[in-house]
Amino acid sequence: MTTSQHPLRGIVNTNDNPELCAACSAPMPRTLGVHVTPCCGKGLCTECTGNSMLMDPKSCHFCRMNRSCQKGADRGKFIGTMKRRAKKGQPWAQLLLARFFHWGDILTQSDFEAVRWCRKAASCGHPAAYLLLGDFLTAGNGCAQDLDEAMRCANKALKIDAGVKEDVLGLLLDIGGKYEEMGEQ
């Protein structure tokens, strides 16, 4: 079936299978390079993320939600959608909430809440969540500093997806630096 034949305005993959790219139906890697639309949660592979027709800056290609809703009048609707999806156990939404709480630009900044949502996403096996949780544990942001658990997070992320090895190496270097600081005191 070609895109022009599809009844839903160019959507090729209409199912909600998170293992497939929503545009081309290719198997999705569980790496940091995957783009997930924050409105409807459709995942796009790296090749489709570079497609300017799919990455319209004004609205989502899949659900047609206005992308400005993250900061505009529909902000409450957007946040409500994210929280509902996160509470249903969708790890991409849990990780997005963790990042929003950590950054503090869309939600009120709270590293405690960021760690809570990050732990939920990590428990679903999301490698990026393990890496972010490792960062929190290394710095002691929103939780007690625990370098051993941060190491375990790095190892789990690497076991789930070997494609994150450069990010894991960065986390391990940060952990090593903290161990050195502790040794000097």
N, C-alpha and C positions, 0 to 999 in steps of 0.2 A: 504494500500500500504506500503510495507516495503521500507527501505532506499535503499536496493540493487536494487529494481525494478524501482526506480525513474530515469528518464532520465537525470537529472541535477546533477550528481555526489553526491548523498547523501542528497540533499536538500529535506526535507519533506514538508515544507510549502513554496510554491513559491509565494504566494500572498504578497502584501505589507501592510497587515492589521496590524497596530501598536498595536492592542489589543490582538494579538496572538503571542506566542513564535515562532520564525522562525524555530526552530528545531523540537519541539514536538507539536506545535499548541495549547498548553495550554493557557488559558486566562492569560494575562499579568497584574500583579499588577502595579499600578503607584507609585512604591516605589523607594527608592534610591538603592535598591539591584538589580535592573534590569540592565543588561549589554547591551549597544547598540554599535554595531560595528561602528567605526568612518568612515569607507570607504563607506559602502552601507546602513547603518542605520537599519540593521536587529536587532531586539530586542531578547534577550535570557532571559528566566526565570532563577532563581537562580540554579535550578537543572541542567539545560543544560550548564550554565556558568562553572560549575565544571567538565564538560565532556572534558577531554583532547583532544579528537578527534575533537571537535568543536572549541576549543581554541588553535589552532595551532599558535605558536609564529611567524611563518614565513609568513603566508598568511591567508587571510580571508577565512573561510570555504564556504561562500556564493558567494562572487563575485571574489574570487581568487586574490584580490589586495594584493600586497606585503606590509606587515605591516611596513616595514622599511621606507615606503614612507613618513611617518610623519616627518622624520628627514633627509632623503637621497635626492637623485637627483630628486625624484618625489614630493618633498615637495610642490612646487607650484601647482601641479595638485591636491594634497590632499586638500590644503587650498581652492582652487577654487571650488572643489566639496562640501566642507563644507559650503562655502558662498552661493553657488547656492541653496543648500538644506535649509539653514537658511532663505534665501530670499523667498523661496516658502512656508515658514511658518511651517517648521518641527521643533517642539520645542526641540527635542533632539539635533539637529544641532545648534540651537540658543544657547542652554545651553552649548554645547561643545565649541562654539566660545567664549562665555562669559568666560569660564574657561581658554581657550588658551590666551585670552587677559589679564586676571588677572595674570596668572602664568608668562607670558612673555617668555616661552621657545620655543614655536612654532611660535607665532606671537609677534610683538613688544608689550611690556607691556603697557597697557592703561586701567586703571580702569574705565575711562569714557566710553570707548567702551564696556568693560565688563558689566557695568551697563545697557547700552543701549540694548545689546543682551539679558541680563538676564531679563529685563522688557518684551521684546517680548516673551520669552519663558514662563514667568509667566502669561502673558495675554492669553496664550493658555491653562492655567490650569496645568502647570507642577509643582508638589509639590517641587521638588528639586530646581527649579528656584526661587520659593518663598523663600525657605530657604537661598539660596545664596544671593538673593536680600536683605533679612533681615540682613544678615551679612554685606553687603555693607552699608546699611542704618544705622546700629548700629555703625559702625566704621567711617562712613563718607568718605569712599573710593569711588572716582569717582562720588560722589554726596554729597549733603548737608546731614549732620547727621539729621536723623528724626526717633526718637525712637518710636513715635506713629505709623508711617507707618511700621516700622520694626515689631511692635506687630501685626499689621493687616496682614502682610505677614506670620507671624508664625501661626496665626489663620486660614488663607486661606489654608496653606499647610496641616494643621491638618484636616480641613474639607474635603479636597480632598482625603487625604489618612491617615487613623489613624495609619498606619504602620510607620510613621515618627515621632511618639510621642517623642522618645528619642532625635532625632535631634532638634525638636521643643523645648524641655526642655532645651537643651544646648543653643539655641538661646535666649530663655527667660531669662536664667541666665545671659547671656552677656548683654542683654538689661537692666536687673535689676542692674547690676554692673555699667553701664553707668549712670543710674538714680541716683545711690548713689554718684558717682563721681560729678555729677552736683549739688547735694544737699550739698556736702561738700565745694563747691567753694563759 
